[in-house]
Amino acid sequence: MELKQYWAVVRKRLWLIAVIVVLVTVAAGIKTTSTTPLYRANATLIVNQAPQIDGTYIVNQSTVATNILLINSYKEIIKSSAIMSKVNAEFPELNISINDLINHIQVSAASDSQVMNLSYTDTSYERAAKAVNAISIVFKAQIPQIMKIDNVTILNEANEQANASPININAGMNIVAGLLVSLLLAIGLVMLLEYLDQSYKTELDVESDLGLPVLASVMKMNENDRMRHGQSKQKVGEGKYATFN
C-alpha cells in the first residue's frame, strides 16, 4: 500500500486508536499512582589489606591485585548472616529482620577497583540510609576477626536526611511510555484488521485487487432517495404533450 492508503486505513479506524491510547495511558497513570515507592541509599567503603614494615603499610601492585581478587569474598561476607545478625542485634531500632537485611542489600564493585558500593532498598529512604550505614559499620568492625584485615575505611555514608526520590516511580516517563506503546499497538491492530478484512469497499479496491476496470456500480440509496425516485416515475401516456395543428 502507498502512504495515502495507509493514512486512509488509520483515519477509517481513528476512533479505535483513540480509545486504545486513552485507556492504556489512563491505566499507566493509575498504575504509577498505586505503586508503592521504593528508595535506595548508598554507602561506599574500601578494604585495603597491606603488609606492614616497621609499622608502616606498604602498598604495591601485588597487594592491590590481591585485594581486588578478594572483593568477591567481601561481597559474600557482607551479605552473610554473620554480619546481618550483628546488625540486627546492635541496631534494634531499625526493626528489620535478618532475612530482610540480606534480601535488600546489594554489593557491587567496579572492575579493577577496591572500592565497594553498598545499596539498600526500602519503602522508607531514612530507614534505608540507616540500614546501609549500620551494615557498613558492622562490616568494618567484624572483618578484622573474619579475614584478619584491619584496614577498612568507610568512604561515604548515606545521608539520612536527604530528600530522595523513589527509584521505581516516574509518572511522566510512565505516561509517555504508555502513550507511545499504546499508539504503536493500536496502529498495528488497525492494520491487522484491515488485512483480515477481505471485503471490497470501493471501486479502487476492486481495480487494485483484480486488475479489472469497474463497468458499473450500485449506489447506496436512503429513504429520501427512494421516495424521490418513485415520484419521478411516470406511466406511458401520463406526460404532458404539446400538439400543433
Secondary structure, DSSP 8 states (H G I E B T S, - for coil): --HHHHHHHHHHTHHHHHHHHHHHHHHHHHHHHHS---EEEEEEEEE----EETTEE---HHHHHHHHHTHHHHHHHHTSHHHHHHHHHH-GGG---HHHHHHHEEEEE-TT--EEEEEEEESSHHHHHHHHHHHHHHHHHHHHHHHS---EEEEE---TT-----SS--HHHHHHHHHHHHHHHHHHHHHHHHHH--S--SHHHHHHHH------------HHHHHHHHHT---TT-S------
